[in-house]
Amino acid sequence: MSSNKVGFVSLGCPKALVDSERILTQLKLDGYDIVPTYEDAEIVVVNTCGFIDSAKQESLDAIGEAISENGRVIVTGCMGRGDDAQTIKSLHPKVLSVSGPAAYEEVVGAVHQYVPHTPIHDPYTDLVPPQGVKLTPRHYAYLKISEGCNHRCSFCIIPDMRGDLVSRPIGDVMAEAEGLARAGVRELLVISQDTSAYGVDIKYRTGFWNGRPMKTRMQELCEALGEFGIWVRLHYVYPYPHVDKVIPLMAEGKILPYLDVPLQHGSPEVLKRMKRPAAAEKSLERIHAWRSVCPDITLRSTFIVGFPGETERDFDILLDFLREAQLDRVGCFQYSPVKGARANDLPNPVPEEIKQQRWERFMTLQQEISSAKLQAKVGSTVEILIDTVDEHGAIGRSSADAPEIDGKVYLNGITDLQPGDFVEAEVTAADEYDLWAG
């Protein structure tokens, strides 16, 4: 009798995590058990990340470890295409199968090929939860609404790995969201490469959810998700004019007053070399307009310093942009060349020591902004979604905090809560990133 035990290593962004969840759900439906150790597994699946060089190295290391510890490895994900796939096969010739991102059928087919399993179905024990297998805690989940991207930013190779934008039918998205809400999920994190472009590729085609016609468009999606009475958080939203239409939903409490907007820079010249779809001055106008409609909106963004050709003047413009925008949550990365990115051919690379200095100056300024914003919350009452509880107290997040990337709210000494609980508490202290409440 063949074993049915599969090990799984999931690397990369939330979009890759959703890919992993779909593969795991199908494997469970097919009668396979997912095990946490190499020694218990008959085969190991590694879902790779190929966004930047450090992520690629982490993926290669994970593949090597799986081969060393188990010996039978299937590779999928963003490194499973083109030159990266050849690199995997060259460095790790024992790999059994290599496939690209979102290749659910290929991965499951490879598992069936190398670990054949014909289960004897027992309806009393062979149950997969309606929401599928999730790798996140049970009280929040990522909802992926599309694959790929139509932009051709010069520093990014995601369209080469994942292709152009392909929007999921809105009926499928809403059915998944409804299933998650019924299963007890308290927060949905809407993700894609470009959430604000949802439906562009299919001309906002009308679909159906529970017999109700709905356009495949961001506004209609947000309106419908807001009916579930749970937190709905939007990620990877470009500042297009039509995004303005979802801000009133935030002001009305239908969805969280939170937008993750990847702005990347504040200098028009750098943005032009990056081939970004939005201009800095228009972004500032839009930010001010959003805050006039929804003063409590939390704005998160990411930036790149040290992009090829970035001058000291460009960097000063970026700092001025930060001062003007007063963003709540900010991540900053030093530019790193990615094989295949068009930015690699741009002239005037910035020396590593200058990148480091600019990153430090950037982070110092943003910490001042963040600290002042969080200090202003001391004395106010916030709603908190609890993530973990131990003997020391509870840790949760406010509406301003996405899991893994933003801050936390600490409730020291409060131990009578459960993950997934909503509580209200008064903010008693703050630092540059986190809050304390009680």
N, C-alpha and C positions, 0 to 999 in steps of 0.2 A: 504494500500500500504506500502510495507516495505521500510525502509531507505536503502541507498546505501553508507553511509559515513563510511570511515575507517581511523582510526588514525594509525600512524606508528612511532616507535622509533627505530633508527638504531645505534647500538653501535659497537665499535671495529675497525678493520683495513680496509684499502681500499678494500681488498678482500671481506670482509663482506658487505661493502658498495655496491659493484657490485651485490652481492646476493639480497640486498634490492631493488636496481634499477630494477632487473629482476622481482621480485615479484610485485613491484608497476606497472611496465609496463603491466604485465598480468592482474592485477586488473583493471587498466584503460581500457584495451581492453575489459574486461568483463563488463564494464559499472559502475564500482564503482568510487566514488569521494574520493580523499585523502584530509583529513582535518587536520589542524594544532593544534587543541585543543581537550582535552579529552571530554569536554562537548558536542561538536558537533558530536562526533563519536559514531556509533552504536557498534563498536568493535575496539580494539587496538591490533596491532601486535608489539611485541617486538623482535627485532633481537639481540641476546645476543653475548657477547664475553667471552671466557673461557680460555684465554691464561695464565694469571697469576691471583693470588688470588685477587688483587685489582680490576682487570677487572671483575672477577666473582661477587665480592661484588657490584660493580656498576650495573651489570646486575640484580642482585637480588633486589637491591634498586629500579631500574627502573620498574621491574615487580610489586613490592609492590605498588609503586606510581600509576601505571596504574590501578591496581585493586581498590585502594582506590578512585581514581578520576573518574573511568569509570565503573569498575566492570566486564567487559567482555574482557578477554585477551587471545590472542593466542601467544605462545612463540616458537621461532625458533632460529637457530644459533648454535654456538659452545658449548653452555651449554645444548643443547637439546639431548645429548647422554649420556649413561652410568650412573655413579653415580651422575653426575651433574643434569641430568634429574630427578632422584629420589629426589634430594635435592630440586629442584624447586617444584615438586609435594607435597613434605612434608611441605615446608615452605609456599607455596601458593596453597592450595588445590582447590581454586576456578578457577585456570587456566583451560581454556577449552580444549587446545590442546598443545602438546609439540612435536617439531620435530627438527632434527639435521641440520647441515649446508647444504646449497645449496639444501634444500628440497622444491623447488619452488612449485611443484604440490601439496604437502601435505598442505602447507600454504594456497594456493589459494583454495584448496578443503575445508579446514576448514572454511575459510571465507564464501564460498558458503553455507556450512552446517549451520552455525550459523546466517548468515545474507543473506538469500536467496534473489536473485535479478535477475529479468528477464527484461533487459532493452528493451525499444522501440528504435530501432536504427534510428538515424537521421544523415545521411551522411554529413549534413552541419555543425553540431555542435559536433558530437562524434568523434573527431579527436585526435589520438595519434601521436606525432611527429615520423618521420621515425627512429630516433635514440633511441626511447623509452623514458621512464621517467628517468631523471637524477637527482641525489642529489647534484652534483657538479655544480659550475657556468657553464654557457653554453659554455664558451670558452675553458674549458679543461675537459677531461674525462679519467677514468681508463679503460683499456682494459685488461681483465683477460683472459689469454691464457691457463690456466690449473687449475686443482684442485689437492689437496693432495700433498704428498711428499714421496720420497723413502728413504730419510735419516732417521736415528734413533738417532739424537742428544740426549744426556742423559738428557738435561734440558728441552726438548720440548715434548709436547703431541699433537702437531698438527696432526701427522699421525694417532693417536688414534681417533681424532675427525673428521678429513677430509679424512682419508684413504690414500692409495698409490697414486702416480702420475697418473692422467688421463688427457692427453692433448686434448684440443679442436681441431677438424678438422681445418686445416689451411684455408680452404675455408670459414668456418663460421667466423673465426677470422677476415679474410680480408674483408668479407662482412660487418661485424659490423664496422670495422675501416673506410671503405669507406663511410658507412652511416653517421658516426660521422663527417667525414671530410666535406661531402656535407652539413651537418646541421650547419656548421660554427665553429666546434671545432678547435681550433688553436694549441692544445697540447694534445697528447696521452701519457698516463703514462702506460707502459706495466708492468703488475703485475702478480704474481703467488707465490707459495711457493718457487719455484726454477726455475727461468726463463731460466737459461742456460741448464736445463734438458728438455726443450720443445721437445716433439717428441720421447724421449728415449723409452717410454712405448709402442709405436706403430712402433718402428724401422724406424722412420723418413718417415713414409708412404707418398707417393705422393698423394696430393689432387689437387683440381682445384679451381681457382678463375677467373671468367669471361672467362672460357674456357682455361685458361693458367695453365699448370701443375706446381705444386710447392711442394717441399719436406716439410714435417712438421718438420722444424728445425729452430733454432734461427737465423742463418745467413740469410737464405732465407726470413724469416719473416721480419727481419730488412731491407733487401734490398727492399722488396715490400712496407713496410710502409714508407720508405724514398722517395717513388715516389709521395706522396701526397703533398709535399711541406710545411708541418707543423712540429712543434716540435714533436719529438719522444724521450721519456725518458725511460730508462731501469732501473727497480728496481729488487732487490733480485736476483742478478747475482753472482753465485759462481765462483771463479777464476779458472775454468777449462781451459785446453789448447785451446779448440776450441773457447773460448771467444775472443782469439787474433784476429780471423778473422773478428770481427765486428769493431775493432778499426780503420782500414782504412776507414770504412764508416763514422766514426766520423770525421776523419781528412779531408775527402772530403766534409763535411757539409751535408751528407745525413740524419744522425740522430744526436741528440745532443751529444756533447762530455761529457757525464755524465754516470757514473756507480755507482749504489748502490750495494756495495759488503759486505755482512754481515760476517766480519772476526772473531768477537767475542773475540779473544785473540791473544797474540803474543808469549806465552810460549808453546813450543812443548808438555810439560808434561800436561799442563792444557787442551790444544786442544785434547790430547789423551783421557783424562777423559771425555771431552765433547763429544767425538766420532764425531768430526768434519771431513768433507771430504777433507780438504785442510791443508797442512803444512805451518807454518808461513814463513819459509825461501823460499819456492816456491812462496808464495804470494808476498814477497818482490821482487823477481826476475821478476815476472809477472808485478808488478806495474811499475818497472823501464822500462821494455820492452814496456808497453803501452805508457808511457810518451815519449819514444824515437820516437814512431810512431805518437802520437798525443799530443804534448806538452801542449795544452790547456785543456786536459781532466780534468774534475772535478770528484774526487773520494770521495764518501760518504761511511761510514761504521758505524756499531754498535759494541759495546764491552760490556762484562760482567766483573765486578770486584767482588772479594769475592766469587768466585766459590769454592765449597768444595775442600779442599786440596791445595788451592792457597797459596804458601809461599811468603815471602818477596822477595825472589830471583825471583820467577815467576812474581811477580808484577813489579820488576825492569826490567825484560826482556820485559814485555809489554810496559813500558815507553820507553825503547830503540827502540822497534818496532815502536812506534808512532813517535819518533824523526827521524827514518830512512824513514818511509813511507811518512811523511809530507802530510797526508790526508787533504782534503779541508773541509769536513763536517763530524762531528763525533757525535754520540750519545753514552751515556754510562749509563748502568744500574747496580745497585747493585743486586747481585744474590738473587732471591726470590724463595723458594721452591714452586713447583706446584704439587698439588695432582696427583699422577699417574706417575710423572716423575722419571726415573731411577736414576737421580742424587741425589734424596732424600736419597738413601741408601749408598752414598759415605761417607767415613770416614773424620774426621778432618774438620768439618764445621768452617767457619771463623766467629769470633765474630762480632756482629753488629757494634760496635764502630770502629773496624778495617776496615770493609767494607766502612763505612762513610769516614774515613780518606783517604783510597785509592781512593775512588771516587773523593774526593776533590783534591787530588794530580793529578789525571788523568785529571780532568777538567781544572785545572790551566795550565798544560802543553799544552793541546789542545787549550785552549783559546789563548795562546801565538802564537802557530802555525797558528791558524785561523786568528788572528789579523794581523800578518805579511803578510799573503797571501792576505788579503783584502786591506791592506795599499798599497801593490804593484800594485793594480788596480787603485789607484787614478791617474787621468790624462789620463786614457785610455777611449776609447769609447766602450760602451756595448749595445747590443740589449736587449730590455726590453719588456716583455709581461705584459700589464697592467691588474691588478686584480680588483682594486677598485679606485673610484674617488669620492672625496667630495669637500667641499668648501675650504679645506686646501691644496689640491693637489692630486696627484695620487700616488698609491703604486703598484709596480709591482715586477717582478722577472727576473733575468737574466737566461741564460742557465745553470748556476751553481746552481740554486735554485729550488728544487721541492716544490710544495705547501704544507703548513702545517708543514713541518719538517725542511726546510732550512731557509735561510735568506730572506730578502726583499730588494728592491731598492725603496727609497723614492724620489719622485720628488715634492718637496715642492713648492706650488704656481702655479703648472701647472694643470689647471682645465678643459682644453678644449679637454680631451681625453675620451675614452669610454673603459670599460672592454673588453678585447679581442684585443685591438689595439697593434700593434708592433711599438715601437719607438726606436731610437738610441739617446743616451745621454752620456755626458762626466761625469765620476765619479769624484766627488768633495771632498768626505769625506768617512770615513769608521770607524767602530768599530770592536768588536770581531765577529759579526755575520752579520751585515747589511751594505748596501751601501747607499750613497746619491748621486744623479746625477741631472744634469740640463743642 
